[in-house]
Amino acid sequence: MLNFLRKFRRDNMNTKYFKYALGEIILVVIGILIALSINTWNEDRKDRIYEQKMLNEIYRSLINDASYIRNHTIGYRIATVDSSIKYFDQMLLGLDPNPNNLKYYFERLTWGLTFQINEGPYEGLKANGLDKIRNDSLRNTLMRYFDFAIPRYEELIEWKLTSTQQEMVKISEEYKGNYLAKEENGEIVLYRNISSPYFIRDHEFLKLLALSKSTNKWNKDRFDELLKEQSFLIKMLEKELSIDPAKH
């Protein structure tokens, strides 16, 4: 009987120790899981803050790029060339625009432009991992715009400028001196001098005017297309960041 009691008490103590040890293990595991959960939450919070910061920077850069294209590239550079083209079209129609502006508009027929896009914020986000953007559609649109559309438009505009700009400049240089004297109706006509009333009909000038028209239209069409792509991406970012465009 005594042996039975001793064995019962010993087994009971072992059970208590086992339950105590098991409880301690469970508490440690729960503590570890809570710590991991807090750490994961904290890391996720940092990622969300970083994501919002970088998307805001990309948004501001797109707004600035669109403003520069709209007001400077199209509104000033391309518009000035277009005014020059219209000036000489009026001359060809015999409308006789102000002759004092001839040199001004002639020099601007060959104006070029630069392709200027701020890719810094996107490249910064890309270097740290585009997977930080939770919205799959937004991430794919950003990649398409910066990694495909921008290089494509830059290449197209550079190609057009390279293929025509040198030729236009070369032709315009010929009009800086008194070249190609021809006789018409008993008098010498200096066709390649813009002070001559006859230069407007010279085939080289007409070629220059045609090149200027085609290049300017090409550039404007490409930048108009780019503005549409920018506008689409800007609207996506405004929705993602809960931005009211009326306040920007």
C-alpha positions as CSV (number, residue, x, y, z in Angstrom):
1,M,0.0,0.0,0.0
2,L,2.8,2.4,0.9
3,N,4.6,1.6,-2.3
4,F,1.5,2.3,-4.2
5,L,1.1,5.7,-2.5
6,R,4.7,6.6,-3.2
7,K,4.4,5.7,-6.8
8,F,1.2,7.6,-7.2
9,R,2.7,10.7,-5.6
10,R,5.8,10.4,-7.8
11,D,3.7,10.0,-11.0
12,N,1.5,13.0,-9.9
13,M,4.6,15.1,-9.4
14,N,6.0,14.1,-12.8
15,T,2.7,15.1,-14.4
16,K,2.8,18.5,-12.6
17,Y,6.3,19.0,-13.8
18,F,5.4,18.0,-17.3
19,K,2.4,20.3,-17.4
20,Y,4.5,23.2,-16.0
21,A,7.3,22.6,-18.6
22,L,4.7,22.3,-21.4
23,G,3.1,25.6,-20.2
24,E,6.5,27.3,-20.2
25,I,7.2,26.0,-23.8
26,I,3.8,27.2,-25.0
27,L,4.4,30.7,-23.4
28,V,7.8,30.9,-25.1
29,V,6.4,29.9,-28.5
30,I,3.6,32.4,-28.1
31,G,6.1,35.1,-27.2
32,I,8.2,34.3,-30.2
33,L,5.1,34.3,-32.5
34,I,4.0,37.7,-31.1
35,A,7.5,39.1,-31.6
36,L,7.7,37.8,-35.1
37,S,4.2,39.2,-35.8
38,I,5.2,42.6,-34.4
39,N,8.4,42.6,-36.4
40,T,6.5,41.7,-39.6
41,W,4.0,44.4,-38.9
42,N,6.7,46.9,-38.3
43,E,8.6,45.9,-41.5
44,D,5.3,46.0,-43.5
45,R,4.6,49.5,-42.0
46,K,8.1,50.7,-43.1
47,D,7.5,49.3,-46.6
48,R,4.1,51.1,-46.8
49,I,5.7,54.4,-45.7
50,Y,8.5,54.0,-48.2
51,E,6.0,53.0,-51.0
52,Q,3.9,56.1,-50.3
53,K,6.9,58.3,-50.2
54,M,8.3,57.0,-53.5
55,L,5.0,57.1,-55.3
56,N,4.5,60.7,-54.2
57,E,7.9,61.6,-55.6
58,I,7.1,59.8,-58.9
59,Y,3.7,61.6,-58.9
60,R,5.4,65.1,-58.4
61,S,8.0,64.3,-61.1
62,L,5.3,63.3,-63.6
63,I,3.3,66.5,-62.9
64,N,6.5,68.6,-63.4
65,D,7.4,66.7,-66.6
66,A,3.9,67.2,-68.0
67,S,4.0,70.9,-67.2
68,Y,7.4,71.2,-68.9
69,I,6.3,69.4,-72.0
70,R,3.0,71.3,-72.2
71,N,4.4,74.8,-71.5
72,H,8.0,74.7,-72.8
73,T,8.4,71.9,-75.3
74,I,5.1,72.3,-77.0
75,G,3.9,75.7,-75.8
76,Y,7.2,77.5,-76.6
77,R,9.7,75.5,-78.7
78,I,7.3,73.7,-81.0
79,A,4.9,76.7,-81.1
80,T,7.7,79.1,-82.1
81,V,8.7,76.9,-85.0
82,D,5.0,76.6,-86.0
83,S,4.8,80.5,-85.9
84,S,7.9,80.6,-88.2
85,I,6.3,78.2,-90.6
86,K,3.1,80.2,-90.7
87,Y,5.1,83.4,-91.4
88,F,6.7,81.9,-94.5
89,D,3.5,80.3,-95.6
90,Q,2.0,83.8,-95.6
91,M,4.9,85.0,-97.7
92,L,4.3,82.3,-100.2
93,L,0.7,83.2,-100.4
94,G,1.7,86.8,-101.1
95,L,0.2,88.1,-97.9
96,D,3.4,90.1,-97.2
97,P,3.9,89.7,-93.4
98,N,6.1,92.2,-91.6
99,P,9.5,92.0,-93.3
100,N,11.3,93.2,-90.1
101,N,10.5,89.8,-88.6
102,L,12.0,87.8,-91.5
103,K,15.4,87.1,-89.9
104,Y,13.8,86.2,-86.5
105,Y,11.5,83.6,-88.0
106,F,14.1,82.2,-90.4
107,E,16.5,81.4,-87.5
108,R,13.7,79.6,-85.7
109,L,12.8,77.3,-88.5
110,T,15.6,75.0,-87.5
111,W,15.1,75.1,-83.8
112,G,15.6,71.7,-82.2
113,L,14.5,70.5,-78.7
114,T,15.6,68.2,-75.9
115,F,13.8,65.2,-74.5
116,Q,13.7,65.9,-70.8
117,I,12.1,63.4,-68.4
118,N,12.9,63.0,-64.7
119,E,13.3,59.2,-64.1
120,G,15.2,59.6,-60.8
121,P,12.3,58.7,-58.4
122,Y,11.3,55.7,-60.4
123,E,14.9,54.4,-60.7
124,G,15.3,54.9,-56.9
125,L,12.2,52.7,-56.3
126,K,13.4,50.2,-58.9
127,A,16.7,49.9,-57.2
128,N,15.0,49.0,-53.9
129,G,12.5,46.6,-55.5
130,L,9.4,47.3,-57.4
131,D,7.7,44.5,-55.4
132,K,7.2,47.1,-52.7
133,I,4.3,48.4,-54.8
134,R,1.3,46.4,-53.7
135,N,-1.0,47.4,-56.5
136,D,-0.1,45.1,-59.4
137,S,-1.8,47.2,-62.1
138,L,0.0,50.4,-60.9
139,R,3.3,48.5,-60.8
140,N,2.9,47.2,-64.4
141,T,1.8,50.6,-65.7
142,L,4.9,52.3,-64.1
143,M,7.2,49.7,-65.6
144,R,5.5,50.1,-69.0
145,Y,5.8,53.9,-68.9
146,F,9.4,54.2,-67.7
147,D,11.0,51.1,-69.1
148,F,9.2,51.0,-72.5
149,A,7.4,54.2,-73.4
150,I,10.0,56.7,-72.4
151,P,12.9,55.0,-74.2
152,R,10.7,54.5,-77.2
153,Y,9.6,58.2,-77.5
154,E,13.1,59.4,-76.8
155,E,14.4,57.1,-79.6
156,L,11.7,58.2,-82.1
157,I,12.3,62.0,-81.4
158,E,16.0,61.6,-81.5
159,W,15.8,59.7,-84.8
160,K,13.6,62.4,-86.4
161,L,15.9,65.2,-85.2
162,T,19.0,63.4,-86.3
163,S,17.6,62.5,-89.7
164,T,16.4,66.1,-90.5
165,Q,18.1,68.6,-88.2
166,Q,21.6,68.4,-89.8
167,E,20.1,68.8,-93.3
168,M,18.0,71.8,-92.2
169,V,21.0,73.5,-90.5
170,K,23.1,72.9,-93.6
171,I,20.5,74.5,-95.8
172,S,20.0,77.4,-93.5
173,E,23.7,78.1,-93.4
174,E,23.7,78.7,-97.2
175,Y,21.5,81.7,-96.7
176,K,23.9,83.5,-94.4
177,G,25.9,84.7,-97.4
178,N,25.2,85.9,-100.9
179,Y,25.2,82.7,-102.8
180,L,23.9,81.3,-106.1
181,A,23.5,84.5,-108.2
182,K,21.1,83.9,-111.1
183,E,20.0,86.2,-113.9
184,E,16.3,86.8,-114.3
185,N,14.8,89.3,-116.7
186,G,18.2,91.0,-117.2
187,E,19.1,91.4,-113.5
188,I,21.1,89.3,-111.0
189,V,19.1,87.7,-108.3
190,L,20.7,86.4,-105.1
191,Y,18.5,83.4,-104.4
192,R,20.2,82.3,-101.2
193,N,20.2,85.5,-99.3
194,I,17.1,86.1,-97.1
195,S,17.4,89.9,-97.9
196,S,16.5,89.0,-101.5
197,P,12.8,89.0,-102.3
198,Y,13.4,86.0,-104.5
199,F,14.7,83.6,-101.9
200,I,11.2,82.5,-100.9
201,R,10.8,80.7,-104.2
202,D,14.2,79.0,-104.1
203,H,14.0,75.2,-104.2
204,E,16.4,74.8,-101.3
205,F,14.4,77.2,-99.1
206,L,11.2,75.3,-100.0
207,K,12.9,72.1,-99.0
208,L,14.0,73.6,-95.7
209,L,10.4,74.8,-95.0
210,A,9.0,71.3,-95.8
211,L,11.6,69.6,-93.5
212,S,10.7,72.1,-90.7
213,K,7.0,71.3,-91.1
214,S,7.4,67.6,-91.1
215,T,9.8,67.6,-88.1
216,N,7.7,70.0,-86.1
217,K,4.5,68.0,-86.7
218,W,6.3,64.7,-85.9
219,N,7.6,66.1,-82.6
220,K,4.3,67.6,-81.6
221,D,2.4,64.3,-82.3
222,R,5.0,62.3,-80.3
223,F,4.8,64.7,-77.3
224,D,1.0,64.7,-77.4
225,E,1.0,60.9,-77.2
226,L,3.5,61.0,-74.3
227,L,1.2,63.5,-72.5
228,K,-1.7,61.0,-72.8
229,E,0.5,58.3,-71.3
230,Q,1.5,60.6,-68.5
231,S,-2.1,61.7,-67.8
232,F,-3.2,58.0,-67.5
233,L,-0.4,57.2,-65.0
234,I,-1.0,60.5,-63.0
235,K,-4.7,59.5,-62.6
236,M,-3.7,56.1,-61.4
237,L,-1.3,57.6,-58.8
238,E,-3.9,60.1,-57.7
239,K,-6.4,57.3,-57.0
240,E,-3.7,55.2,-55.2
241,L,-2.5,58.1,-53.1
242,S,-6.0,59.6,-52.5
243,I,-4.8,62.9,-54.1
244,D,-7.3,65.6,-55.0
245,P,-6.0,66.9,-58.4
246,A,-7.8,70.2,-57.8
247,K,-5.4,70.9,-54.9
248,H,-2.2,70.4,-57.0
